[in-house]
Amino acid sequence: MSDLITAMGLLHKVFDEHAKGDGKLNKQELTKLLTTEFGLKAGDKDTNETMDKVFKGLDADESGFVEFAEYVTFVAAMALLLGK
């Protein structure tokens, strides 16, 4: 299997683990994903405000959840930022 296919599978696996099987992340699940996978620290006021902004920015359809397609857009943007 190619590295790219493996990476796509891992991307979906991580999302699914945090989405708890319903295919979408609420704000608490997204916060846990970001703190676990990206090493962000949760709990302080600044971080909570940042998480609120990130969640609102990712929830493009304003459903109150971050779906996989919205999450992938975020991961792609992070990959571009980290790749420089």
Steps between C-alpha positions, in 0.01 A plus 500: 500500500631846416591758764219727380233231531633409844486867604141534379402191697664638814327835450164325494590271791596791729182689408281194563663429837417849622157519330391189691344338195244763405711659226514847653686684775337722759707778658617279788606218264684744271679651800609154614619412148703821471652466846582133449620506140651849474621541857286806568425572864140526609354650811625856521291798390709589193501142375125465552438821305731376224318165488167684470636697203649189338174310541295784356742534208493129422122460529446646153138387474423623854356161597652511847736218403820459299449236233784307337519726192532808722768325707697401190505863387653593835759222485596601147551860612711381795709284266569804282600708802720231651659413166664841463 
